[in-house]
């Protein structure tokens, strides 16, 4: 494919033009997309006409589809593409203090998806379907660029250590009631190395999220202070890209090397993004973050 790129920021991410994602297959264009993904960590494709079926197909090219509702689905019931949305079944929007909205607000915390799953996520492919007139941006922060520029004194506090992750931990920061819901307590705590080395290019990234609650060698209170310090360093403006959505925009990023968050919007305005995560495989460096037992 004949395509062009321009940087989203000086340190990571590219805006890609000349590729129609609806036409991408394993033989046509995906190798180039995957190479850009490994090199730049975040890719933006604007004004795409991409169906739900193609969205799913594209995610499958990256790896196995992450399905958090697999245990709840009835036999023969099809996978439904997850929606990040405040729209209810009757077409109205959820109120600001509804649990649905509170869960959306928990996405305003800096995080990588699925650090709490037995197999974490490689990529999130997010598509703008219904967008707001104000707010509702998605922000990305490169933990790879930040780690490369982090002072050695701070790096030394986590290098070689494991970090524990729990889904309900991030939800408890927003609402104790939210944190008690069964959907946030399905999986046991996970334990991953603090640093993830990319197997393709050898570049390291800090692997943290709002789900992280304890660093080996520190108690939980000490861990939270250090996690806050690390997050603050990684989310300095120099390492952040903020995307204002238009319908048809496709934003995808490397969850091994990028944190993200949403930003608030007027909650009476509907907002819907389609989101599919693909899971990490051994080829993506899963062995690099396993903590030796």
C-alpha positions as CSV (number, residue, x, y, z in Angstrom):
1,X,0.0,0.0,0.0
2,X,1.1,3.5,-0.8
3,X,0.7,5.4,2.5
4,X,2.1,8.5,4.3
5,X,2.7,9.2,7.9
6,X,3.2,12.3,10.0
7,X,4.0,12.4,13.8
8,X,1.3,12.7,16.4
9,X,3.9,13.9,18.9
10,X,7.7,14.3,18.8
11,X,8.1,11.0,20.8
12,X,5.5,8.6,19.6
13,X,2.5,8.0,17.4
14,X,1.8,8.6,13.7
15,X,-1.2,9.9,11.7
16,X,-1.5,7.5,8.8
17,X,-3.1,8.5,5.4
18,X,-3.5,6.5,2.2
19,X,-4.8,3.3,3.9
20,X,-8.5,2.3,3.8
21,X,-8.8,-0.1,6.7
22,X,-11.9,-1.7,5.1
23,X,-9.5,-3.0,2.4
24,X,-6.8,-4.3,4.7
25,X,-6.2,-8.1,4.9
26,X,-3.4,-10.3,6.1
27,X,-1.9,-10.2,2.6
28,X,-2.8,-6.5,1.8
29,X,-1.5,-3.8,4.1
30,X,-1.5,-5.5,7.5
31,X,2.3,-6.1,7.6
32,X,2.9,-2.4,7.1
33,X,0.4,-1.5,9.8
34,X,2.0,-4.0,12.2
35,X,5.5,-2.6,11.5
36,X,4.2,1.0,12.2
37,X,2.6,-0.3,15.4
38,X,5.8,-1.8,16.7
39,X,7.8,1.3,15.8
40,X,5.5,4.1,16.8
41,X,3.2,2.5,19.4
42,X,0.1,4.5,18.3
43,X,-1.6,4.9,14.9
44,X,-4.4,7.2,13.9
45,X,-6.5,6.6,10.7
46,X,-9.0,9.4,10.1
47,X,-12.4,9.4,8.5
48,X,-12.5,5.7,7.9
49,X,-15.6,3.8,6.7
50,X,-15.2,0.6,8.6
51,X,-17.9,-1.9,9.4
52,X,-18.3,-3.8,12.7
53,X,-17.4,-7.0,10.8
54,X,-14.2,-5.4,9.5
55,X,-13.4,-4.0,12.9
56,X,-13.5,-7.5,14.3
57,X,-11.4,-8.9,11.3
58,X,-8.7,-6.2,11.8
59,X,-8.5,-7.0,15.5
60,X,-8.1,-10.7,14.7
61,X,-5.1,-9.9,12.6
62,X,-3.3,-8.6,15.7
63,X,-4.2,-11.7,17.8
64,X,-6.9,-13.5,19.7
65,X,-10.0,-11.4,20.5
66,X,-10.3,-10.5,24.2
67,X,-13.7,-11.6,25.4
68,X,-14.4,-10.6,29.0
69,X,-18.0,-11.8,28.8
70,X,-17.2,-15.3,27.6
71,X,-18.3,-16.9,30.9
72,X,-21.6,-15.0,30.7
73,X,-22.6,-15.8,27.1
74,X,-25.1,-18.4,26.4
75,X,-24.2,-21.4,24.1
76,X,-24.3,-20.2,20.5
77,X,-24.6,-16.5,21.5
78,X,-22.3,-14.4,19.3
79,X,-19.5,-12.1,20.5
80,X,-20.7,-8.5,20.5
81,X,-18.3,-5.7,19.9
82,X,-17.9,-3.8,23.2
83,X,-19.1,-0.2,23.2
84,X,-17.6,2.6,25.4
85,X,-20.9,4.5,25.6
86,X,-23.2,6.4,27.9
87,X,-26.2,5.5,25.7
88,X,-28.9,3.2,27.3
89,X,-31.0,0.6,25.6
90,X,-33.9,3.0,25.3
91,X,-31.7,5.6,23.5
92,X,-31.4,8.0,26.5
93,X,-28.1,8.8,28.3
94,X,-27.1,7.6,31.7
95,X,-27.1,10.2,34.5
96,X,-23.8,11.4,36.0
97,X,-24.0,9.3,39.1
98,X,-25.4,6.1,37.6
99,X,-23.1,3.1,37.9
100,X,-22.7,3.0,34.1
101,X,-21.5,6.6,34.1
102,X,-19.2,6.0,37.1
103,X,-17.6,3.1,35.3
104,X,-17.0,5.5,32.3
105,X,-15.4,7.9,34.8
106,X,-13.0,5.2,36.0
107,X,-11.7,5.3,32.4
108,X,-10.6,8.8,33.1
109,X,-7.8,7.3,35.2
110,X,-4.6,6.6,33.3
111,X,-4.5,2.9,32.5
112,X,-3.6,0.1,30.2
113,X,-6.4,-2.2,29.4
114,X,-6.6,-5.7,30.9
115,X,-3.5,-5.7,33.1
116,X,-5.8,-7.6,35.5
117,X,-6.5,-10.5,33.1
118,X,-4.6,-13.8,33.0
119,X,-3.5,-12.8,29.5
120,X,-3.2,-9.0,29.0
121,X,-4.1,-7.0,26.0
122,X,-1.8,-6.2,23.1
123,X,-3.8,-3.6,21.3
124,X,-7.0,-1.6,21.6
125,X,-8.7,-0.6,18.3
126,X,-11.1,2.2,19.0
127,X,-13.5,3.7,16.5
128,X,-15.5,6.9,16.8
129,X,-19.2,6.1,16.1
130,X,-21.1,8.9,18.0
131,X,-19.1,11.9,19.1
132,X,-19.7,14.9,21.3
133,X,-19.5,18.6,20.5
134,X,-17.3,19.2,23.6
135,X,-14.9,17.1,25.6
136,X,-14.8,13.3,25.3
137,X,-11.2,13.2,24.0
138,X,-9.0,10.1,24.3
139,X,-5.5,10.7,25.6
140,X,-2.5,8.4,25.1
141,X,0.8,8.5,27.2
142,X,3.9,6.7,26.0
143,X,5.4,4.7,28.8
144,X,8.2,3.7,26.4
145,X,9.3,7.2,25.6
146,X,8.9,8.2,29.3
147,X,10.9,5.2,30.5
148,X,13.7,6.1,28.1
149,X,13.9,9.6,29.5
150,X,13.2,8.8,33.2
151,X,15.9,9.6,35.7
152,X,17.9,6.5,36.8
153,X,17.0,7.2,40.4
154,X,13.3,6.7,39.7
155,X,13.9,3.7,37.4
156,X,15.9,2.0,40.1
157,X,12.9,2.0,42.4
158,X,11.0,-0.5,40.1
159,X,13.5,-2.1,37.8
160,X,13.5,-5.9,38.3
161,X,10.4,-5.8,40.5
162,X,6.9,-7.2,39.8
163,X,3.7,-5.2,40.1
164,X,0.3,-6.6,41.3
165,X,-2.9,-5.6,39.4
166,X,-6.6,-5.9,40.4
167,X,-9.6,-4.7,38.3
168,X,-11.7,-3.6,41.3
169,X,-8.8,-1.4,42.5
170,X,-9.3,1.2,39.8
171,X,-13.0,1.1,40.2
172,X,-12.7,1.6,44.0
173,X,-11.0,5.0,43.3
174,X,-14.2,6.2,41.8
175,X,-16.9,4.4,43.8
176,X,-16.8,1.6,46.5
177,X,-20.2,0.4,45.2
178,X,-18.9,0.1,41.7
179,X,-15.9,-1.9,42.9
180,X,-18.2,-4.5,44.5
181,X,-19.9,-5.4,41.2
182,X,-19.2,-9.0,40.1
183,X,-17.8,-7.9,36.7
184,X,-14.9,-6.3,38.5
185,X,-14.1,-9.3,40.7
186,X,-14.0,-12.2,38.3
187,X,-10.3,-12.7,38.1
188,X,-7.6,-13.2,40.7
189,X,-4.8,-10.6,41.1
190,X,-2.2,-10.7,38.4
191,X,1.6,-10.2,38.9
192,X,3.6,-8.7,36.0
193,X,7.1,-7.4,35.6
194,X,7.4,-3.6,35.9
195,X,9.1,-3.3,32.5
196,X,8.1,-4.8,29.2
197,X,10.7,-5.3,26.5
198,X,9.4,-5.3,23.0
199,X,10.7,-8.5,21.3
200,X,10.8,-6.9,17.9
201,X,13.0,-3.9,18.6
202,X,14.2,-4.4,22.2
203,X,12.8,-1.1,23.4
204,X,11.6,-1.1,27.0
205,X,8.4,0.4,28.4
206,X,7.1,0.8,32.0
207,X,4.0,-1.4,32.4
208,X,1.7,0.2,34.9
209,X,-2.0,1.1,35.1
210,X,-4.7,2.4,37.5
211,X,-5.4,-1.3,38.3
212,X,-1.9,-1.6,39.8
213,X,-1.9,-1.6,43.6
214,X,1.3,-3.1,44.9
215,X,5.0,-3.2,43.9
216,X,7.2,-6.0,45.1
217,X,9.3,-4.8,48.0
218,X,6.9,-2.1,49.2
219,X,3.7,-2.1,51.2
220,X,0.5,-1.0,49.5
221,X,0.7,2.6,50.8
222,X,4.3,3.0,49.7
223,X,3.4,1.3,46.4
224,X,0.6,3.8,45.7
225,X,2.9,6.8,46.3
226,X,5.5,5.3,43.9
227,X,2.9,4.4,41.3
228,X,1.5,7.9,41.5
229,X,5.0,9.3,41.0
230,X,5.7,7.0,38.0
231,X,2.3,7.9,36.4
232,X,2.9,11.6,36.9
233,X,6.3,11.3,35.1
234,X,4.8,9.3,32.2
235,X,1.9,11.6,31.7
236,X,3.8,14.8,31.3
237,X,2.7,16.8,28.3
238,X,5.8,15.8,26.3
239,X,4.7,12.1,26.4
240,X,1.0,12.7,25.8
241,X,-1.2,12.8,22.7
242,X,-4.8,14.0,23.0
243,X,-7.3,13.0,20.3
244,X,-10.5,14.9,19.6
245,X,-12.9,12.5,17.9
246,X,-14.7,12.7,14.6
247,X,-17.0,10.0,13.4
248,X,-15.0,7.3,11.5
249,X,-11.7,8.0,13.3
250,X,-9.8,4.8,14.2
251,X,-7.2,5.1,16.9
252,X,-5.1,2.0,17.9
253,X,-2.2,1.7,20.3
254,X,0.3,-0.8,21.9
255,X,-1.0,-1.6,25.3
256,X,2.5,-2.9,26.3
257,X,3.9,0.7,25.9
258,X,1.0,3.2,26.1
259,X,-1.4,4.2,28.8
260,X,-4.6,6.0,28.0
261,X,-7.6,7.7,29.5
262,X,-10.8,9.4,28.5
263,X,-11.8,12.9,29.3
264,X,-15.2,14.2,30.5
265,X,-17.9,15.5,28.3
266,X,-21.5,16.9,28.9
267,X,-23.2,13.7,30.0
268,X,-26.5,14.6,28.4
269,X,-24.7,14.2,25.0
270,X,-24.5,10.7,23.7
271,X,-21.0,9.3,23.0
272,X,-20.2,5.9,21.6
273,X,-16.8,4.4,20.7
274,X,-16.5,0.8,19.4
275,X,-13.6,-0.9,21.2
276,X,-12.0,-4.3,20.5
277,X,-8.9,-5.5,22.3
278,X,-6.7,-8.3,21.0
279,X,-4.7,-10.4,23.5
280,X,-1.0,-10.8,23.7
281,X,0.6,-14.0,22.5
282,X,4.0,-15.5,23.2
283,X,5.3,-13.8,20.0
284,X,4.4,-10.4,21.4
285,X,6.7,-10.9,24.4
286,X,4.4,-12.4,27.1
287,X,7.4,-14.2,28.5
288,X,9.1,-10.8,29.1
289,X,6.6,-9.7,31.7
290,X,6.0,-13.0,33.5
291,X,7.4,-12.8,37.0
292,X,9.6,-15.9,37.8
293,X,8.0,-18.1,40.4
